[in-house]
């Protein structure tokens, strides 16, 4: 559902109508916008480092994650 709705809360509220949400995780505050340009033999550790920074900033609520990952089960 990439770029189809501007509010993750609308998605969560819709899912809650028929499912019990087990876990919500937000990812990709900025990582997805810069990793495509990384090249060379050191790209894997560089991407991992950027991912760690991205995840840390989201976890500390410094910047919001833009990708919603959610697990739920039928009520």
N, CA, C and O atoms as a MOPAC input file, in Angstrom:
PM7 MOZYME 1SCF
protein

 N      0.82500 1    -1.18700 1     0.00000 1
 C      0.00000 1     0.00000 1     0.00000 1
 C      0.86900 1     1.25000 1     0.00000 1
 O      0.47300 1     2.28400 1     0.53800 1
 N      2.01600 1     1.16200 1    -0.58400 1
 C      2.95600 1     2.27700 1    -0.61400 1
 C      2.32700 1     3.51000 1    -1.25700 1
 O      1.79900 1     3.44500 1    -2.36700 1
 N      2.39100 1     4.61200 1    -0.55800 1
 C      1.91600 1     5.91000 1    -1.04200 1
 C      0.41700 1     5.96800 1    -1.32100 1
 O     -0.01600 1     6.82600 1    -2.09000 1
 N     -0.38000 1     5.09900 1    -0.73500 1
 C     -1.80900 1     5.12900 1    -1.00400 1
 C     -2.58800 1     5.90700 1     0.03800 1
 O     -3.72200 1     6.31300 1    -0.21700 1
 N     -2.00700 1     6.12000 1     1.19800 1
 C     -2.71300 1     6.84100 1     2.25600 1
 C     -1.69200 1     7.60100 1     3.10000 1
 O     -0.58500 1     7.11500 1     3.33100 1
 N     -2.05600 1     8.76400 1     3.54700 1
 C     -1.11600 1     9.59100 1     4.28400 1
 C     -1.09100 1     9.37000 1     5.78000 1
 O     -0.24900 1     9.94300 1     6.47100 1
 N     -1.99800 1     8.55100 1     6.30100 1
 C     -2.08400 1     8.37800 1     7.74700 1
 C     -2.03300 1     6.90000 1     8.11600 1
 O     -2.91700 1     6.12700 1     7.74800 1
 N     -1.00500 1     6.52400 1     8.83500 1
 C     -0.91900 1     5.13900 1     9.29700 1
 C     -2.03000 1     4.84200 1    10.30700 1
 O     -2.46300 1     3.69600 1    10.43100 1
 N     -2.49000 1     5.85900 1    11.02200 1
 C     -3.55000 1     5.63900 1    12.00400 1
 C     -4.85400 1     5.22200 1    11.33200 1
 O     -5.60600 1     4.43400 1    11.90400 1
 N     -5.13900 1     5.72200 1    10.14500 1
 C     -6.32400 1     5.29100 1     9.40700 1
 C     -6.23800 1     3.81400 1     9.05400 1
 O     -7.23100 1     3.09100 1     9.13800 1
 N     -5.05800 1     3.36800 1     8.66200 1
 C     -4.85600 1     1.95000 1     8.34000 1
 C     -5.04100 1     1.10200 1     9.60000 1
 O     -5.74400 1     0.09200 1     9.57800 1
 N     -4.41100 1     1.51700 1    10.68600 1
 C     -4.50200 1     0.78000 1    11.94800 1
 C     -5.95900 1     0.69000 1    12.41200 1
 O     -6.41800 1    -0.37800 1    12.81600 1
 N     -6.67700 1     1.79900 1    12.35500 1
 C     -8.08300 1     1.79800 1    12.77800 1
 C     -8.93300 1     0.87500 1    11.90600 1
 O     -9.83000 1     0.20400 1    12.41600 1
 N     -8.67000 1     0.83100 1    10.62300 1
 C     -9.41800 1    -0.05900 1     9.73000 1
 C     -9.13600 1    -1.52400 1    10.04800 1
 O    -10.05300 1    -2.34500 1    10.07200 1
 N     -7.89400 1    -1.84400 1    10.28800 1
 C     -7.51900 1    -3.22600 1    10.59300 1
 C     -8.12100 1    -3.66300 1    11.92400 1
 O     -8.54600 1    -4.81000 1    12.06800 1
 N     -8.15900 1    -2.75500 1    12.89500 1
 C     -8.71200 1    -3.07500 1    14.22700 1
 C    -10.17500 1    -3.50700 1    14.17500 1
 O    -10.64900 1    -4.18500 1    15.08700 1
 N    -10.89000 1    -3.12800 1    13.13000 1
 C    -12.30700 1    -3.48600 1    13.03000 1
 C    -12.51300 1    -4.99600 1    12.92800 1
 O    -13.51000 1    -5.51700 1    13.42900 1
 N    -11.58300 1    -5.70300 1    12.28600 1
 C    -11.73700 1    -7.13700 1    12.06500 1
 C    -10.59600 1    -7.99500 1    12.61400 1
 O    -10.67700 1    -9.22300 1    12.60800 1
 N     -9.54200 1    -7.34500 1    13.08300 1
 C     -8.36200 1    -8.08400 1    13.52900 1
 C     -7.87600 1    -7.56400 1    14.87400 1
 O     -8.09300 1    -6.40400 1    15.22500 1
 N     -7.22200 1    -8.43300 1    15.61100 1
 C     -6.54300 1    -8.04000 1    16.84200 1
 C     -5.08700 1    -7.76600 1    16.47900 1
 O     -4.38200 1    -8.66200 1    16.01700 1
 N     -4.64500 1    -6.55200 1    16.68400 1
 C     -3.28000 1    -6.18000 1    16.32800 1
 C     -2.32600 1    -6.72300 1    17.38600 1
 O     -2.50400 1    -6.48800 1    18.58100 1
 N     -1.32800 1    -7.44200 1    16.93500 1
 C     -0.33700 1    -8.04800 1    17.83000 1
 C      0.92100 1    -7.18600 1    17.96200 1
 O      1.49100 1    -7.06900 1    19.04600 1
 N      1.34500 1    -6.58600 1    16.84900 1
 C      2.59100 1    -5.82600 1    16.87100 1
 C      2.54100 1    -4.75000 1    15.79100 1
 O      2.06700 1    -4.98500 1    14.68000 1
 N      3.04000 1    -3.57000 1    16.14100 1
 C      3.16700 1    -2.47100 1    15.19500 1
 C      4.61100 1    -1.99700 1    15.23500 1
 O      5.17800 1    -1.78800 1    16.30700 1
 N      5.19600 1    -1.83100 1    14.06600 1
 C      6.57900 1    -1.38200 1    13.95400 1
 C      6.66700 1    -0.39300 1    12.80200 1
 O      6.10600 1    -0.62100 1    11.73000 1
 N      7.36900 1     0.69800 1    13.02900 1
 C      7.61000 1     1.67200 1    11.96500 1
 C      9.07100 1     1.59200 1    11.54700 1
 O      9.96100 1     1.44500 1    12.38400 1
 N      9.30600 1     1.69000 1    10.25100 1
 C     10.66100 1     1.62100 1     9.69000 1
 C     10.82600 1     2.74300 1     8.66800 1
 O      9.87900 1     3.45900 1     8.34300 1
 N     12.03200 1     2.87200 1     8.18400 1
 C     12.36800 1     3.72000 1     7.03500 1
 C     11.97300 1     5.18500 1     7.17600 1
 O     11.07400 1     5.66800 1     6.48800 1
 N     12.65000 1     5.87600 1     8.06900 1
 C     12.44900 1     7.31400 1     8.18000 1
 C     13.13700 1     8.02200 1     7.01000 1
 O     12.57300 1     8.93800 1     6.41100 1
 N     14.34200 1     7.59500 1     6.69600 1
 C     15.08400 1     8.20300 1     5.59100 1
 C     15.91100 1     7.19800 1     4.81200 1
 O     16.34000 1     7.47800 1     3.69300 1
 N     16.13700 1     6.04100 1     5.38900 1
 C     17.04100 1     5.04700 1     4.82000 1
 C     16.71900 1     4.70800 1     3.36600 1
 O     17.61300 1     4.66700 1     2.52100 1
 N     15.45400 1     4.46900 1     3.08200 1
 C     15.06900 1     4.05000 1     1.74200 1
 C     15.37200 1     5.10400 1     0.67900 1
 O     15.43400 1     4.78500 1    -0.50800 1
 N     15.55900 1     6.35300 1     1.09400 1
 C     15.82600 1     7.42300 1     0.14900 1
 C     17.29800 1     7.55400 1    -0.21800 1
 O     17.62600 1     8.18400 1    -1.22300 1
 N     18.18900 1     6.97100 1     0.57800 1
 C     19.61300 1     7.15600 1     0.30100 1
 C     20.37200 1     5.87400 1    -0.01900 1
 O     21.44100 1     5.94300 1    -0.62500 1
 N     19.86400 1     4.71700 1     0.36100 1
 C     20.67400 1     3.50800 1     0.17600 1
 C     20.81600 1     3.09700 1    -1.29100 1
 O     21.76400 1     2.39500 1    -1.64400 1
 N     19.90300 1     3.51800 1    -2.13100 1
 C     20.00000 1     3.15500 1    -3.54600 1
 C     21.23500 1     3.72900 1    -4.23800 1
 O     21.67400 1     3.19500 1    -5.25700 1
 N     21.79500 1     4.80000 1    -3.70000 1
 C     22.97000 1     5.42800 1    -4.29900 1
 C     24.28800 1     4.90100 1    -3.76500 1
 O     25.34500 1     5.33200 1    -4.22500 1
 N     24.26100 1     3.98800 1    -2.81600 1
 C     25.49900 1     3.46200 1    -2.22800 1
 C     26.05300 1     2.36500 1    -3.12200 1
 O     25.34400 1     1.43000 1    -3.49100 1
 N     27.31600 1     2.49000 1    -3.46100 1
 C     27.97900 1     1.53800 1    -4.35600 1
 C     29.31800 1     1.11200 1    -3.74700 1
 O     29.78600 1     1.70000 1    -2.77300 1
 N     29.90900 1     0.10300 1    -4.32600 1
 C     31.25600 1    -0.29200 1    -3.95000 1
 C     31.30300 1    -1.46600 1    -2.99500 1
 O     30.27100 1    -1.95200 1    -2.53200 1
 N     32.51100 1    -1.91500 1    -2.70600 1
 C     32.69300 1    -3.11100 1    -1.88800 1
 C     32.28900 1    -2.94400 1    -0.42800 1
 O     32.07500 1    -3.93900 1     0.26400 1
 N     32.18100 1    -1.72600 1     0.04900 1
 C     31.80900 1    -1.49700 1     1.45000 1
 C     30.32900 1    -1.15600 1     1.61300 1
 O     29.91100 1    -0.68800 1     2.67200 1
 N     29.53800 1    -1.39100 1     0.56900 1
 C     28.13000 1    -0.97500 1     0.62500 1
 C     27.33500 1    -1.70800 1     1.70600 1
 O     26.46600 1    -1.10400 1     2.33600 1
 N     27.60900 1    -2.98500 1     1.93400 1
 C     26.82300 1    -3.72300 1     2.93500 1
 C     26.99700 1    -3.15600 1     4.34000 1
 O     25.99200 1    -2.92400 1     5.01200 1
 N     28.21100 1    -2.92100 1     4.81800 1
 C     28.33600 1    -2.32500 1     6.15500 1
 C     27.81500 1    -0.88500 1     6.20300 1
 O     27.31400 1    -0.44500 1     7.23800 1
 N     27.92800 1    -0.15600 1     5.10300 1
 C     27.40700 1     1.21900 1     5.07500 1
 C     25.88500 1     1.21300 1     5.18000 1
 O     25.31000 1     2.00800 1     5.92400 1
 N     25.23700 1     0.32800 1     4.44800 1
 C     23.78100 1     0.21700 1     4.50200 1
 C     23.34100 1    -0.21500 1     5.90200 1
 O     22.36200 1     0.31300 1     6.42900 1
 N     24.04300 1    -1.15600 1     6.50200 1
 C     23.70900 1    -1.61800 1     7.85300 1
 C     23.82400 1    -0.47200 1     8.86200 1
 O     22.97900 1    -0.32800 1     9.74600 1
 N     24.87500 1     0.34200 1     8.72300 1
 C     25.06900 1     1.48500 1     9.60200 1
 C     23.92300 1     2.49300 1     9.45800 1
 O     23.39600 1     2.98300 1    10.45700 1
 N     23.54700 1     2.79500 1     8.23400 1
 C     22.43900 1     3.72000 1     7.97800 1
 C     21.14100 1     3.14800 1     8.54900 1
 O     20.33600 1     3.88400 1     9.12000 1
 N     20.93900 1     1.84400 1     8.39600 1
 C     19.73800 1     1.19900 1     8.94600 1
 C     19.70000 1     1.31900 1    10.47100 1
 O     18.64600 1     1.58300 1    11.04800 1
 N     20.83900 1     1.12800 1    11.11500 1
 C     20.89700 1     1.25300 1    12.57700 1
 C     20.56200 1     2.66400 1    13.03500 1
 O     19.83300 1     2.84500 1    14.01000 1
 N     21.09100 1     3.66600 1    12.33400 1
 C     20.79000 1     5.06200 1    12.67500 1
 C     19.30000 1     5.34400 1    12.46800 1
 O     18.65200 1     5.95600 1    13.31800 1
 N     18.77000 1     4.89500 1    11.34000 1
 C     17.36400 1     5.08500 1    11.00900 1
 C     16.47700 1     4.47000 1    12.09600 1
 O     15.56200 1     5.12200 1    12.59900 1
 N     16.75100 1     3.22500 1    12.44800 1
 C     15.96500 1     2.54300 1    13.47800 1
 C     16.07700 1     3.23300 1    14.84200 1
 O     15.08500 1     3.34100 1    15.56400 1
 N     17.25800 1     3.69100 1    15.18900 1
 C     17.47400 1     4.36900 1    16.46700 1
 C     16.65800 1     5.66100 1    16.53900 1
 O     15.99300 1     5.92300 1    17.54100 1
 N     16.71000 1     6.46100 1    15.47900 1
 C     15.98900 1     7.73200 1    15.46900 1
 C     14.48000 1     7.52000 1    15.55100 1
 O     13.77600 1     8.31900 1    16.16900 1
 N     13.98300 1     6.46000 1    14.93800 1
 C     12.55700 1     6.13900 1    15.02100 1
 C     12.20600 1     5.67700 1    16.43300 1
 O     11.22100 1     6.13000 1    17.01600 1
 N     13.01800 1     4.77300 1    16.97700 1
 C     12.75800 1     4.23000 1    18.31600 1
 C     12.73100 1     5.33000 1    19.38000 1
 O     11.91300 1     5.28900 1    20.29900 1
 N     13.62300 1     6.30500 1    19.25200 1
 C     13.69300 1     7.40700 1    20.21600 1
 C     12.68900 1     8.51300 1    19.90200 1
 O     12.65200 1     9.53400 1    20.58900 1
 N     11.87300 1     8.30900 1    18.86400 1
 C     10.84100 1     9.26500 1    18.45300 1
 C     11.41000 1    10.62600 1    18.08100 1
 O     10.79000 1    11.66600 1    18.30500 1
 N     12.61900 1    10.58800 1    17.50200 1
 C     13.25000 1    11.81700 1    17.01600 1
 C     12.68700 1    12.16600 1    15.63800 1
 O     12.42900 1    13.33200 1    15.34000 1
 N     12.50100 1    11.14900 1    14.80900 1
 C     11.85000 1    11.31600 1    13.51000 1
 C     10.89300 1    10.14100 1    13.31700 1
 O     11.14600 1     9.04900 1    13.82600 1
 N      9.80600 1    10.35100 1    12.59200 1
 C      8.83000 1     9.26100 1    12.42200 1
 C      9.23100 1     8.28700 1    11.32300 1
 O      9.80600 1     8.68100 1    10.30900 1
 N      8.92500 1     7.02600 1    11.53400 1
 C      9.09400 1     6.03900 1    10.48100 1
 C      7.96400 1     6.17600 1     9.48000 1
 O      6.84200 1     6.52400 1     9.84700 1
 N      8.25000 1     5.90800 1     8.23300 1
 C      7.26000 1     6.09800 1     7.18400 1
 C      6.64500 1     4.79500 1     6.68700 1
 O      5.60700 1     4.80900 1     6.02600 1
 N      7.27600 1     3.68000 1     7.00100 1
 C      6.74100 1     2.37800 1     6.59200 1
 C      6.16100 1     1.68300 1     7.81500 1
 O      6.82700 1     1.54700 1     8.84100 1
 N      4.91900 1     1.24700 1     7.69200 1
 C      4.23200 1     0.56600 1     8.77700 1
 C      4.30400 1    -0.93500 1     8.56300 1
 O      3.89600 1    -1.44400 1     7.51900 1
 N      4.82300 1    -1.63600 1     9.55400 1
 C      4.84000 1    -3.09100 1     9.55700 1
 C      3.92100 1    -3.52200 1    10.68700 1
 O      4.05900 1    -3.05300 1    11.81700 1
 N      2.99200 1    -4.40600 1    10.38900 1
 C      1.96800 1    -4.74100 1    11.35500 1
 C      1.65000 1    -6.21700 1    11.26700 1
 O      1.54700 1    -6.77300 1    10.17400 1
 N      1.49200 1    -6.85900 1    12.42600 1
 C      0.99000 1    -8.23000 1    12.46200 1
 C     -0.31300 1    -8.22200 1    13.24900 1
 O     -0.46100 1    -7.51500 1    14.24500 1
 N     -1.25200 1    -9.03200 1    12.76800 1
 C     -2.55900 1    -9.09300 1    13.40100 1
 C     -3.15100 1   -10.47200 1    13.18300 1
 O     -2.73200 1   -11.21700 1    12.29600 1
 N     -4.13600 1   -10.79700 1    14.01200 1
 C     -4.83300 1   -12.06300 1    13.83300 1
 C     -6.32700 1   -11.82500 1    13.82900 1
 O     -6.81400 1   -10.87600 1    14.44200 1
 N     -7.04700 1   -12.67800 1    13.14600 1
 C     -8.49600 1   -12.56500 1    13.04600 1
 C     -9.10900 1   -12.65200 1    14.43200 1
 O     -8.70700 1   -13.49600 1    15.23200 1
 N    -10.08500 1   -11.78400 1    14.73000 1
 C    -10.76900 1   -11.79700 1    16.02900 1
 C    -11.63300 1   -13.01900 1    16.17300 1
 O    -12.28400 1   -13.19700 1    17.20300 1

